[in-house]
Amino acid sequence: MATETATDPRVERSRAAVLDAAAELLLKGGVPALTVEAVVERSGVARSTIYRHWATRRDLLVAAFHRLMPVVAEPDVEGPLRERLQTLLEDHVRNLRKATWAAAIPTLLDATSRDPELAGVRERLREQHRGPVRRTLERAIERGELPADTDIDEAVSQLAGPIMFRQLISGEPIDRDFGRRVVDLFLASRRRLAPSE
């Protein structure tokens, strides 16, 4: 019986309506705007139905953040390390260009820094964007393309940091050429740090 309820199209429609409404409220007014009353009004879904799916407002807030996060697929890329890193950063830039997602990042970061119970949302965001780059760098070390003592976390920050800075702070354009320059600077710094043979 539970399986039928879970797959009932009406249930899925009302869940989607609630999540869409919650995500819109987050984008327009931040965390304070996401109240159950506002979601009821915007979605047309009854309060009792909302609480049937999400026991607390915080549960709904977490679900709304997850709704806004893009799914970051790990690209299946071979070839030289430079090309692999450029492809990863291009995908990262593409995700950041999605207007709805980009607008949610400051709200998400603010909320997760204030509420320890939302730490899982921040960790998921971090893993989604850091994971593919981290795994690419680990493989590069295994293949001898990067020095064995490369600090992976620092390397991820060197690659993703300039893009996030432009997205969140400076507002300067982020394009393919910028991503390529970031990769080239990163690889040049690795060559400078490599021990001379």
C-alpha positions in Angstrom: 0.0 0.0 0.0 2.8 2.4 0.9 4.4 1.8 -2.5 1.2 2.7 -4.3 0.9 6.0 -2.3 4.6 6.8 -3.1 4.0 6.4 -6.8 0.5 8.0 -6.9 0.8 10.8 -9.5 -1.3 13.1 -7.3 1.1 12.7 -4.4 4.0 13.5 -6.7 2.3 16.5 -8.1 1.6 18.0 -4.7 5.1 17.3 -3.5 6.5 19.0 -6.6 4.1 22.0 -6.2 5.3 22.4 -2.5 9.0 22.1 -3.4 8.6 24.6 -6.3 6.8 27.0 -4.1 9.4 26.6 -1.3 12.3 27.1 -3.7 10.7 30.3 -5.2 10.2 31.7 -1.7 13.8 31.0 -0.9 15.0 32.7 -4.0 12.8 35.8 -3.5 13.1 36.4 0.2 15.7 34.0 1.6 15.1 31.7 4.6 12.8 34.0 6.5 10.4 34.0 3.6 10.0 30.2 3.6 7.1 29.7 6.1 4.6 26.9 5.9 1.8 29.5 5.6 3.5 31.1 2.6 4.1 27.7 1.0 0.4 26.7 1.5 -0.7 30.0 -0.1 1.7 29.8 -3.1 1.3 26.0 -3.8 -2.4 25.5 -3.0 -1.4 22.4 -1.1 -3.0 21.9 2.4 -0.9 22.4 5.5 -1.7 18.8 6.6 -0.4 17.4 3.4 2.8 19.4 3.7 3.4 18.1 7.2 2.7 14.6 6.0 5.8 14.8 3.8 8.0 17.1 5.9 7.6 16.9 9.7 9.2 20.3 10.3 9.8 23.6 8.5 13.5 22.8 8.7 12.9 19.5 6.8 11.0 21.5 4.1 13.9 24.1 4.0 16.4 21.3 3.4 14.3 19.8 0.7 13.9 23.2 -1.0 17.7 23.7 -1.0 18.1 20.3 -2.5 15.5 21.1 -5.1 17.5 24.2 -6.2 20.9 22.4 -6.4 21.7 21.2 -9.9 22.7 17.6 -10.4 26.4 17.7 -11.2 27.3 14.8 -13.4 30.9 13.7 -13.5 32.1 14.1 -17.1 33.6 11.1 -18.8 36.7 12.7 -20.0 40.0 11.3 -21.2 43.0 12.9 -22.7 45.6 15.3 -21.2 45.1 16.6 -17.7 44.7 20.2 -19.1 41.7 19.1 -21.2 40.2 17.1 -18.3 40.4 20.1 -16.0 39.1 22.5 -18.5 36.1 20.3 -19.1 35.4 20.1 -15.4 35.6 23.9 -15.0 33.4 24.5 -18.0 30.8 22.2 -16.5 31.1 24.1 -13.2 30.7 27.5 -15.0 27.6 26.1 -16.8 26.0 25.2 -13.5 26.8 28.6 -12.0 25.2 30.3 -15.0 21.8 28.7 -14.2 20.1 31.8 -12.9 17.9 30.1 -10.3 20.8 28.2 -8.8 23.3 31.1 -8.8 20.7 33.3 -7.0 20.3 30.7 -4.2 24.0 30.3 -3.3 24.3 33.4 -1.0 21.1 32.4 0.8 22.3 28.8 1.2 25.7 29.8 2.5 24.2 32.2 5.0 21.6 29.7 6.3 24.1 26.9 6.6 26.6 29.0 8.5 23.9 30.1 11.0 22.2 26.7 11.5 24.3 23.7 12.3 21.4 21.4 11.5 21.7 22.5 7.9 25.3 21.5 7.7 24.4 18.5 5.5 23.1 20.8 2.8 26.4 22.7 2.7 28.4 19.4 2.6 26.3 18.2 -0.3 26.9 21.4 -2.2 30.7 21.1 -1.4 30.8 17.5 -2.5 28.9 18.1 -5.7 31.3 20.8 -6.8 34.5 19.6 -5.3 34.1 15.8 -5.8 34.7 15.6 -9.6 37.7 17.9 -9.4 39.1 16.0 -6.4 38.8 12.7 -8.2 40.4 14.0 -11.3 43.4 15.4 -9.4 43.8 12.1 -7.4 43.9 10.2 -10.7 46.4 12.7 -12.1 48.7 12.1 -9.1 48.3 8.3 -9.6 49.3 8.7 -13.3 52.3 10.9 -12.4 50.7 14.0 -14.1 51.0 15.9 -10.8 53.5 15.8 -8.0 52.8 13.1 -5.4 52.8 15.7 -2.6 50.1 17.8 -4.2 47.7 19.1 -1.6 44.3 18.1 -3.1 42.2 20.5 -1.1 44.5 23.4 -1.9 44.5 22.5 -5.6 40.7 22.3 -5.7 40.5 25.8 -4.1 43.0 27.1 -6.7 40.9 25.8 -9.5 37.4 26.6 -8.2 38.1 29.6 -6.1 38.5 32.2 -8.9 35.3 31.1 -10.4 33.3 31.3 -7.2 34.9 34.7 -6.4 33.7 36.1 -9.7 30.2 34.5 -9.2 29.7 35.6 -5.6 31.8 38.7 -5.1 33.1 40.6 -8.1 30.3 39.9 -10.6 32.9 39.9 -13.4 32.1 37.6 -16.4 32.9 33.9 -16.2 33.5 32.4 -19.6 35.3 29.5 -21.2 38.5 31.6 -21.7 38.6 32.6 -18.1 38.2 28.9 -17.0 41.1 28.0 -19.4 43.3 30.6 -17.9 42.6 29.4 -14.4 43.6 25.8 -15.5 46.8 27.1 -17.2 47.8 29.1 -14.2 47.2 26.1 -11.9 49.3 23.8 -14.1 52.1 26.4 -14.5 52.3 26.7 -10.7 52.5 22.9 -10.4 55.4 22.9 -12.9 57.2 25.6 -10.9 56.7 23.7 -7.7 57.9 20.4 -9.1 61.4 19.4 -8.0 64.0 19.9 -10.7 65.2 16.6 -12.3 
